[in-house]
Amino acid sequence: MAEKVNALTEATDKLREECGVFGVYDFDGGDVASDIYYGLLALQHRGQESCGIAVSDTNAPKAKVLSAKDMGLLNEAFTPEIMEKLKGDIGVGHVRYSTAGSSTRENAQPLVLNYVKGTLGLAHNGNLINAPELRKELEYTGAIFQTTIDSEVIAYHIARERLNSRTVEEAVGRAMKKIKGAYSLIVMSPRKLIGARDPFGFKPLCIGRRDNAYILASETCALDTLGAEFIRDVLPGEIVTISPDKGIVSDTSMCIPRKAHGRCVFEYIYFARPDSYMDGFSVYHFRIMAGKFLAMDSPVEADLVVGVPESGNCAAMGYAMQSGIPYGQAFVKNAYVGRTFIKPKQKNRESSVQVKLNVLREVVKGKRVIMIDDSIVRGTTSDRIVTMLREAGAKEVHMRVSSPPFLWPCYFGTDVPAREQLIAYNRTVEEISDLIGTDSLAYLKIERLSKILDGLEICTGCFTGRYPLDPPKEDIRGEYER
């Protein structure tokens, strides 16, 4: 599986995100496994390497947790026979990409720990920057790790803090004081469902409700899938405890001043589904406005505006609305490829991008085309797509990017590589345009990001090199895999 995923990364040069998390507690005692399955299905875009579900019956002995996890997509990993065995009224689920730790079944989540206080199920989205130090500290005190992911470091710290805490949520709070970096957590204890978000708010987490069942999820689109009502977002630094006797209890003692927040802007640009809302903002609206600002700031005469599926489509619509140039569909996407296909090994120079995308020749032939994409990372995909458009008869290809240029790596859960691998590093826009073969190229201006989000504090470290907290002195991403 790792070989397949790596082949795709090489082929498409698209960013990857750490994962998606989902949790349910049904106070009426109904089984929640199918709800978790469909919630994760709505979050499948956030992780397609591995997936898992863990459930527990709050009326059964505390130590009993039923779980299943495997590599691949949900519909590959969870058969009706497996789902039938997952009985419980509380549970957590996870879909994963790997940015720290190798792509193996052992690293799939949720993690389930059995310890003296009972059981602990944990699903984590994000990346810690001090995981190696914490891991080493735990190893020297006798801890034996079963995985190479930093999520297990978090689980161990919560379990250890629980020994000296009155409640599991207090243990989560104590662990949060030790871990540094990006994390949205869902923790399942024998009688409580807990959600926690790092003090900077890097990764999203929201609360929903359907009848007498309460839900925690990475995105609101997962709530919509279940017909659940959106209650609110979990605040940066907040711990939310859900239990039948107290409902939703909030602890904001971890919160830090608002000016220090740093939500990942790429959730809006690329990662999240367009039908999701995050911290009060519509992802769809963000992308439409990004396209409109591109049209205002970087106009060009053309016959057609097209988007690179899927995340480029909304920005392309916004560009077309603002410019008056017709919007069209130039690409047909193979919806059945997913992100686990094996890269073709033909000896001829056939682009493996064409396994996923094909150009509608009659749409672009003889046309001056504006192509909108969400980002350019290494530039290999953009080069191939531009070539495909020209071979289909496009007279001109002008590229507009709905994000600023990548100039710095990300250490907080987004798979932005080292600077030397970024096409924008040490190159002008004109030089990048020449490399990928476009007639012109323009990026979204960085000041437009804050304007679209009405001043919401965001992390723009991958564009500016200025992060909400100091990055590690050395690049530790994938360290255990190496």
VEXDREN-2710 file (C-alpha; in Angstrom, 1 decimal):
% VEXDREN-2710
k/r/px/py/pz
1/MET/0.0/0.0/0.0
2/ALA/2.8/2.4/0.8
3/GLU/4.3/1.9/-2.6
4/LYS/0.9/2.6/-4.2
5/VAL/0.5/5.9/-2.3
6/ASN/4.0/7.0/-2.9
7/ALA/3.5/6.4/-6.6
8/LEU/0.5/8.5/-6.7
9/THR/2.2/11.3/-4.8
10/GLU/4.9/11.3/-7.4
11/ALA/2.3/11.2/-10.1
12/THR/0.0/14.0/-9.0
13/ASP/2.2/16.2/-6.9
14/LYS/-0.7/17.2/-4.7
15/LEU/-0.6/18.1/-1.0
16/ARG/-1.7/15.6/1.6
17/GLU/-3.3/16.2/4.9
18/GLU/-2.9/14.2/8.1
19/CYS/-6.4/12.8/8.6
20/GLY/-10.0/13.1/9.6
21/VAL/-11.6/12.3/12.9
22/PHE/-15.1/11.4/14.0
23/GLY/-16.8/10.4/17.2
24/VAL/-20.4/9.6/18.4
25/TYR/-22.0/9.0/21.8
26/ASP/-25.6/7.9/21.7
27/PHE/-27.2/8.6/25.0
28/ASP/-30.2/6.4/24.1
29/GLY/-27.8/3.4/23.8
30/GLY/-28.1/2.8/20.1
31/ASP/-25.2/1.2/18.1
32/VAL/-23.0/3.9/16.6
33/ALA/-20.7/2.0/14.3
34/SER/-22.7/2.7/11.1
35/ASP/-22.9/6.4/12.0
36/ILE/-19.1/6.5/12.4
37/TYR/-18.7/4.6/9.0
38/TYR/-20.9/7.2/7.2
39/GLY/-19.3/10.1/9.0
40/LEU/-15.9/8.9/7.9
41/LEU/-17.1/8.3/4.4
42/ALA/-17.9/12.0/4.3
43/LEU/-14.3/12.7/5.5
44/GLN/-12.7/10.2/3.2
45/HIS/-11.0/13.1/1.2
46/ARG/-8.9/13.8/4.3
47/GLY/-7.2/10.5/4.3
48/GLN/-7.2/7.5/2.1
49/GLU/-4.2/5.4/3.3
50/SER/-5.9/3.7/6.2
51/CYS/-9.1/3.8/8.3
52/GLY/-10.4/2.5/11.6
53/ILE/-13.4/2.3/14.0
54/ALA/-13.5/1.6/17.7
55/VAL/-16.7/1.3/19.7
56/SER/-17.6/0.5/23.3
57/ASP/-20.8/-0.4/25.2
58/THR/-21.1/2.0/28.2
59/ASN/-23.3/-0.5/30.0
60/ALA/-20.7/-3.3/29.6
61/PRO/-17.5/-4.0/31.5
62/LYS/-15.1/-1.0/31.2
63/ALA/-12.3/-2.9/29.5
64/LYS/-14.3/-4.0/26.5
65/VAL/-13.6/-2.1/23.3
66/LEU/-14.3/-3.6/19.8
67/SER/-12.2/-2.2/17.0
68/ALA/-11.3/-2.8/13.4
69/LYS/-8.8/-1.0/11.2
70/ASP/-7.0/-1.6/7.9
71/MET/-5.2/0.0/5.0
72/GLY/-7.2/1.5/2.1
73/LEU/-10.6/3.1/1.8
74/LEU/-13.5/2.5/4.1
75/ASN/-15.5/0.4/1.6
76/GLU/-12.5/-1.8/1.1
77/ALA/-11.7/-2.2/4.8
78/PHE/-15.2/-2.6/6.3
79/THR/-17.4/-5.4/5.1
80/PRO/-20.9/-6.0/6.4
81/GLU/-19.6/-8.9/8.5
82/ILE/-17.0/-6.6/10.2
83/MET/-19.6/-3.9/10.8
84/GLU/-22.0/-6.4/12.3
85/LYS/-19.5/-7.2/15.1
86/LEU/-18.9/-3.6/16.1
87/LYS/-21.6/-3.1/18.8
88/GLY/-21.5/-0.1/21.1
89/ASP/-23.2/3.2/21.9
90/ILE/-19.9/5.2/22.0
91/GLY/-17.1/5.2/19.5
92/VAL/-14.4/7.0/17.5
93/GLY/-13.3/6.7/13.9
94/HIS/-10.3/7.8/11.8
95/VAL/-9.2/8.2/8.2
96/ARG/-5.5/8.7/7.7
97/TYR/-2.7/10.1/5.5
98/SER/0.8/9.8/6.9
99/THR/3.1/12.9/7.3
100/ALA/4.9/11.5/10.4
101/GLY/5.3/7.7/10.7
102/SER/5.2/5.2/7.8
103/SER/2.1/4.0/6.0
104/THR/1.5/0.6/7.7
105/ARG/-1.5/-1.1/9.3
106/GLU/0.1/-0.7/12.7
107/ASN/-0.1/3.0/12.3
108/ALA/-3.8/3.1/11.5
109/GLN/-6.1/4.7/14.0
110/PRO/-8.0/4.9/16.3
111/LEU/-5.5/3.8/18.9
112/VAL/-6.9/1.7/21.8
113/LEU/-5.1/1.5/25.1
114/ASN/-5.9/-0.8/28.0
115/TYR/-4.6/0.5/31.3
116/VAL/-5.4/0.4/35.0
117/LYS/-8.2/2.9/34.7
118/GLY/-9.9/1.0/32.0
119/THR/-9.7/1.7/28.2
120/LEU/-8.9/4.7/26.1
121/GLY/-9.6/5.1/22.4
122/LEU/-8.0/8.0/20.6
123/ALA/-8.2/9.6/17.1
124/HIS/-5.8/12.4/16.2
125/ASN/-5.5/14.9/13.4
126/GLY/-2.3/16.9/13.2
127/ASN/1.4/16.8/13.8
128/LEU/3.4/17.3/17.0
129/ILE/6.7/19.1/16.8
130/ASN/8.1/17.8/20.1
131/ALA/7.0/14.1/19.6
132/PRO/10.6/12.7/19.3
133/GLU/11.6/14.2/22.7
134/LEU/8.4/13.0/24.4
135/ARG/8.8/9.6/22.8
136/LYS/12.3/9.2/24.0
137/GLU/11.3/10.3/27.5
138/LEU/8.6/7.7/27.6
139/GLU/10.9/5.0/26.3
140/TYR/13.4/5.7/29.0
141/THR/10.7/5.2/31.6
142/GLY/9.7/1.8/30.2
143/ALA/7.1/2.5/27.6
144/ILE/7.0/0.1/24.6
145/PHE/5.6/1.6/21.4
146/GLN/3.5/-0.4/18.9
147/THR/3.5/2.3/16.3
148/THR/5.7/5.1/14.8
149/ILE/3.1/7.8/15.0
150/ASP/3.0/10.8/17.3
151/SER/-0.6/10.0/18.2
152/GLU/0.6/7.1/20.4
153/VAL/2.8/9.6/22.3
154/ILE/-0.4/11.6/23.0
155/ALA/-2.3/8.5/24.1
156/TYR/0.5/7.4/26.5
157/HIS/0.6/10.9/28.1
158/ILE/-3.1/11.0/28.6
159/ALA/-3.0/7.5/30.2
160/ARG/-0.2/8.4/32.5
161/GLU/-1.7/11.7/33.5
162/ARG/-5.0/9.9/34.2
163/LEU/-3.3/8.0/37.1
164/ASN/-3.0/11.3/39.0
165/SER/-6.1/13.1/37.7
166/ARG/-9.7/13.1/39.0
167/THR/-11.2/12.8/35.6
168/VAL/-10.1/11.7/32.1
169/GLU/-10.7/15.3/30.8
170/GLU/-8.3/16.6/33.4
171/ALA/-5.8/14.1/32.2
172/VAL/-6.3/15.3/28.6
173/GLY/-5.7/18.9/29.8
174/ARG/-2.5/17.9/31.6
175/ALA/-1.2/16.1/28.5
176/MET/-2.0/19.2/26.4
177/LYS/0.4/21.2/28.5
178/LYS/3.2/18.8/27.4
179/ILE/2.5/18.3/23.7
180/LYS/3.3/21.0/21.2
181/GLY/2.1/21.4/17.7
182/ALA/-1.2/20.8/15.8
183/TYR/-3.9/18.4/17.1
184/SER/-7.6/17.9/17.1
185/LEU/-8.3/14.9/19.3
186/ILE/-11.3/12.7/20.0
187/VAL/-10.9/10.6/23.1
188/MET/-13.3/7.8/24.0
189/SER/-13.2/6.8/27.7
190/PRO/-15.6/4.2/29.2
191/ARG/-18.3/6.8/29.9
192/LYS/-17.3/10.0/28.1
193/LEU/-16.5/11.3/24.7
194/ILE/-13.9/14.1/24.7
195/GLY/-12.9/16.5/22.0
196/ALA/-9.8/18.7/22.3
197/ARG/-8.2/21.3/19.9
198/ASP/-4.7/22.7/20.2
199/PRO/-4.4/26.3/21.5
200/PHE/-3.5/27.6/18.0
201/GLY/-6.5/26.0/16.3
202/PHE/-4.5/24.5/13.5
203/LYS/-6.9/21.7/12.8
204/PRO/-10.7/21.9/12.7
205/LEU/-13.1/20.2/15.1
206/CYS/-16.9/20.7/15.5
207/ILE/-19.8/19.5/17.6
208/GLY/-23.1/18.2/16.3
209/ARG/-26.3/16.6/17.5
210/ARG/-28.9/14.2/16.1
211/ASP/-31.7/13.4/18.5
212/ASN/-30.0/12.2/21.6
213/ALA/-26.7/11.4/20.0
214/TYR/-23.7/13.8/20.2
215/ILE/-21.1/14.0/17.5
216/LEU/-17.5/15.3/17.1
217/ALA/-16.1/15.7/13.6
218/SER/-13.4/17.3/11.6
219/GLU/-15.8/18.9/9.2
220/THR/-19.5/19.9/9.2
221/CYS/-20.1/17.9/6.0
222/ALA/-19.9/14.8/8.1
223/LEU/-22.7/16.1/10.3
224/ASP/-24.8/16.8/7.2
225/THR/-24.3/13.2/6.0
226/LEU/-26.0/11.9/9.2
227/GLY/-28.7/14.6/9.2
228/ALA/-27.2/16.0/12.4
229/GLU/-27.5/19.6/13.6
230/PHE/-24.3/21.7/13.8
231/ILE/-24.0/23.1/17.3
232/ARG/-20.6/24.9/17.2
233/ASP/-16.9/24.6/16.6
234/VAL/-14.6/23.5/19.3
235/LEU/-12.5/26.6/20.2
236/PRO/-8.7/26.6/20.0
237/GLY/-7.4/25.3/23.2
238/GLU/-10.8/24.0/24.4
239/ILE/-11.6/20.6/25.9
240/VAL/-15.2/19.5/25.4
241/THR/-16.6/16.6/27.5
242/ILE/-19.8/14.8/26.4
243/SER/-21.6/12.6/28.9
244/PRO/-25.3/11.7/29.6
245/ASP/-25.3/13.2/33.1
246/LYS/-23.8/16.6/32.2
247/GLY/-24.3/16.9/28.4
248/ILE/-21.6/19.2/26.9
249/VAL/-19.1/20.6/29.4
250/SER/-16.5/23.1/28.2
251/ASP/-13.0/23.7/29.6
252/THR/-11.2/26.7/28.1
253/SER/-8.4/26.9/30.5
254/MET/-6.0/26.0/27.7
255/CYS/-7.1/28.9/25.5
256/ILE/-4.5/31.5/24.7
257/PRO/-5.0/35.1/23.4
258/ARG/-6.8/35.4/20.2
259/LYS/-3.9/37.1/18.4
260/ALA/-1.9/33.9/18.7
261/HIS/-4.3/31.6/16.9
262/GLY/-3.1/30.0/13.7
263/ARG/-5.8/28.0/11.8
264/CYS/-4.4/26.2/8.8
265/VAL/-5.4/28.3/5.8
266/PHE/-5.1/25.3/3.5
267/GLU/-8.2/23.8/5.0
268/TYR/-10.1/26.6/3.1
269/ILE/-7.9/26.5/0.0
270/TYR/-7.8/22.8/-0.6
271/PHE/-8.3/20.2/2.2
272/ALA/-11.9/20.7/3.3
273/ARG/-15.0/19.8/1.3
274/PRO/-16.6/22.9/-0.3
275/ASP/-19.9/22.2/1.6
276/SER/-18.2/22.4/5.0
277/TYR/-18.1/25.4/7.4
278/MET/-15.1/26.0/9.6
279/ASP/-14.8/28.5/12.4
280/GLY/-17.9/30.3/11.0
281/PHE/-16.7/30.5/7.4
282/SER/-18.0/28.7/4.3
283/VAL/-15.3/26.8/2.4
284/TYR/-17.2/27.3/-0.8
285/HIS/-17.4/31.1/-0.3
286/PHE/-13.7/31.2/0.4
287/ARG/-12.9/29.5/-2.9
288/ILE/-15.3/31.6/-4.9
289/MET/-13.8/34.8/-3.4
290/ALA/-10.3/33.6/-4.1
291/GLY/-11.2/33.2/-7.7
292/LYS/-12.8/36.6/-7.8
293/PHE/-9.7/38.3/-6.4
294/LEU/-7.5/36.4/-8.9
295/ALA/-9.7/37.9/-11.7
296/MET/-9.4/41.4/-10.1
297/ASP/-5.6/41.3/-9.5
298/SER/-4.5/39.2/-12.5
299/PRO/-6.8/39.6/-15.4
300/VAL/-6.0/38.2/-18.9
301/GLU/-7.9/38.0/-22.2
302/ALA/-9.2/34.5/-22.8
303/ASP/-12.1/32.5/-24.1
304/LEU/-12.7/30.0/-21.3
305/VAL/-12.1/29.5/-17.5
306/VAL/-11.6/26.0/-16.3
307/GLY/-10.8/24.4/-12.9
308/VAL/-8.5/21.5/-12.1
309/PRO/-10.8/19.1/-10.3
310/GLU/-11.9/19.1/-7.6
311/SER/-10.5/22.0/-5.5
312/GLY/-9.8/24.3/-8.4
313/ASN/-13.4/24.3/-9.7
314/CYS/-14.9/26.7/-7.2
315/ALA/-12.1/29.2/-7.7
316/ALA/-12.6/28.9/-11.4
317/MET/-16.3/29.7/-11.0
318/GLY/-15.3/32.8/-9.0
319/TYR/-12.9/33.9/-11.6
320/ALA/-15.5/33.5/-14.3
321/MET/-18.1/35.4/-12.3
322/GLN/-15.8/38.3/-11.8
323/SER/-14.2/38.4/-15.3
324/GLY/-17.3/37.6/-17.4
325/ILE/-15.3/35.0/-19.2
326/PRO/-17.4/31.8/-19.6
327/TYR/-16.8/28.9/-17.2
328/GLY/-16.4/25.5/-18.7
329/GLN/-15.5/21.9/-17.9
330/ALA/-12.3/20.9/-19.6
331/PHE/-11.4/17.9/-17.6
332/VAL/-13.1/14.6/-17.0
333/LYS/-11.9/12.9/-13.7
334/ASN/-11.9/9.2/-13.2
335/ALA/-13.8/8.9/-9.9
336/TYR/-12.8/5.3/-9.4
337/VAL/-9.1/5.7/-9.3
338/GLY/-9.0/7.1/-5.7
339/ARG/-5.5/7.6/-4.3
340/THR/-4.2/4.0/-4.3
341/PHE/-3.6/3.3/-7.9
342/ILE/-0.3/1.9/-9.1
343/LYS/1.7/4.2/-11.3
344/PRO/1.8/3.0/-14.9
345/LYS/5.2/1.6/-15.9
346/GLN/4.9/2.0/-19.7
347/LYS/8.3/2.7/-21.3
348/ASN/6.8/5.4/-23.4
349/ARG/6.5/8.9/-21.9
350/GLU/2.8/8.6/-21.1
351/SER/1.8/10.8/-18.2
352/SER/0.3/9.0/-15.3
353/VAL/-1.8/12.1/-14.6
354/GLN/-4.0/11.0/-17.5
355/VAL/-5.0/7.9/-15.4
356/LYS/-6.9/10.4/-13.3
357/LEU/-7.7/13.3/-15.7
358/ASN/-8.5/13.5/-19.4
359/VAL/-9.1/16.7/-21.4
360/LEU/-12.3/17.3/-23.4
361/ARG/-10.8/18.3/-26.7
362/GLU/-13.9/19.9/-28.2
363/VAL/-14.0/22.3/-25.2
364/VAL/-10.5/23.7/-25.4
365/LYS/-9.5/23.3/-29.1
366/GLY/-8.6/26.7/-30.5
367/LYS/-9.4/28.4/-27.2
368/ARG/-7.4/30.7/-25.0
369/VAL/-7.8/28.9/-21.7
370/ILE/-7.4/30.2/-18.1
371/MET/-6.7/27.2/-15.9
372/ILE/-7.3/27.6/-12.1
373/ASP/-5.7/25.3/-9.6
374/ASP/-5.4/25.5/-5.8
375/SER/-1.6/25.3/-5.6
376/ILE/1.7/24.4/-7.3
377/VAL/4.0/22.3/-5.1
378/ARG/6.9/20.8/-7.1
379/GLY/5.3/21.7/-10.5
380/THR/5.3/18.3/-12.0
381/THR/1.5/18.0/-12.2
382/SER/1.0/21.5/-13.5
383/ASP/3.6/20.8/-16.3
384/ARG/1.7/17.7/-17.4
385/ILE/-1.7/19.2/-17.3
386/VAL/-0.6/22.2/-19.3
387/THR/0.9/19.8/-21.9
388/MET/-2.4/17.9/-22.0
389/LEU/-4.3/21.1/-22.7
390/ARG/-1.9/22.1/-25.5
391/GLU/-2.0/18.6/-27.1
392/ALA/-5.8/18.9/-27.0
393/GLY/-5.6/22.0/-29.1
394/ALA/-5.6/24.9/-26.6
395/LYS/-4.2/28.0/-28.3
396/GLU/-3.1/29.6/-25.1
397/VAL/-2.9/28.4/-21.5
398/HIS/-2.9/30.9/-18.7
399/MET/-2.6/29.5/-15.1
400/ARG/-4.0/31.2/-12.0
401/VAL/-3.4/29.7/-8.6
402/SER/-5.9/30.3/-5.7
403/SER/-3.1/30.4/-3.1
404/PRO/0.2/32.3/-2.7
405/PRO/3.5/30.5/-3.7
406/PHE/4.8/27.8/-1.4
407/LEU/8.1/29.0/-0.1
408/TRP/8.4/27.1/3.2
409/PRO/7.7/23.6/4.6
410/CYS/4.8/22.8/7.0
411/TYR/5.5/21.1/10.3
412/PHE/1.9/20.9/11.5
413/GLY/0.2/18.2/9.5
414/THR/0.3/19.4/5.9
415/ASP/2.7/17.5/3.6
416/VAL/4.5/20.6/2.2
417/PRO/8.0/19.3/1.4
418/ALA/11.4/20.9/2.1
419/ARG/12.2/24.2/0.5
420/GLU/14.5/22.8/-2.1
421/GLN/11.7/20.7/-3.5
422/LEU/9.3/23.6/-3.9
423/ILE/9.2/25.0/-7.5
424/ALA/8.7/28.6/-6.2
425/TYR/11.8/28.5/-4.0
426/ASN/14.5/30.8/-5.5
427/ARG/12.4/31.3/-8.7
428/THR/10.4/34.2/-10.1
429/VAL/6.8/33.8/-11.2
430/GLU/8.1/34.2/-14.8
431/GLU/10.6/31.4/-14.3
432/ILE/8.0/29.1/-12.9
433/SER/5.7/29.9/-15.8
434/ASP/8.5/29.0/-18.3
435/LEU/9.1/25.7/-16.4
436/ILE/5.5/24.5/-16.5
437/GLY/4.9/25.8/-20.0
438/THR/2.2/28.4/-19.5
439/ASP/1.7/31.7/-21.4
440/SER/1.2/33.5/-18.1
441/LEU/1.0/32.6/-14.4
442/ALA/-0.3/34.5/-11.3
443/TYR/-0.8/33.6/-7.7
444/LEU/-3.4/34.8/-5.2
445/LYS/-2.0/37.8/-3.2
446/ILE/-1.3/36.8/0.4
447/GLU/-3.1/39.8/1.8
448/ARG/-6.3/38.5/0.1
449/LEU/-6.4/35.5/2.5
450/SER/-7.1/37.6/5.6
451/LYS/-9.6/39.8/3.7
452/ILE/-11.6/36.8/2.5
453/LEU/-11.7/35.4/6.1
454/ASP/-12.5/38.8/7.6
455/GLY/-9.4/38.9/9.7
456/LEU/-9.6/35.4/11.2
457/GLU/-6.2/34.4/12.5
458/ILE/-4.6/31.9/10.2
459/CYS/-1.3/30.2/9.8
460/THR/0.5/31.3/6.6
461/GLY/3.9/29.8/7.5
462/CYS/4.1/27.8/4.2
463/PHE/4.0/31.1/2.3
464/THR/5.9/33.5/4.7
465/GLY/8.1/31.3/6.9
466/ARG/6.4/32.9/9.9
467/TYR/4.7/30.3/12.0
468/PRO/2.4/30.7/15.1
469/LEU/5.0/28.8/17.2
470/ASP/8.6/28.1/16.6
471/PRO/9.1/25.1/14.3
472/PRO/11.6/22.3/15.2
473/LYS/15.2/23.0/14.6
474/GLU/15.4/20.1/12.3
475/ASP/12.9/18.6/9.9
476/ILE/11.5/15.6/11.8
477/ARG/8.7/14.7/9.4
478/GLY/8.9/11.1/8.5
479/GLU/11.8/10.6/10.8
480/TYR/10.6/7.2/12.1
481/GLU/9.9/6.0/8.5
482/ARG/13.5/6.9/7.5
END
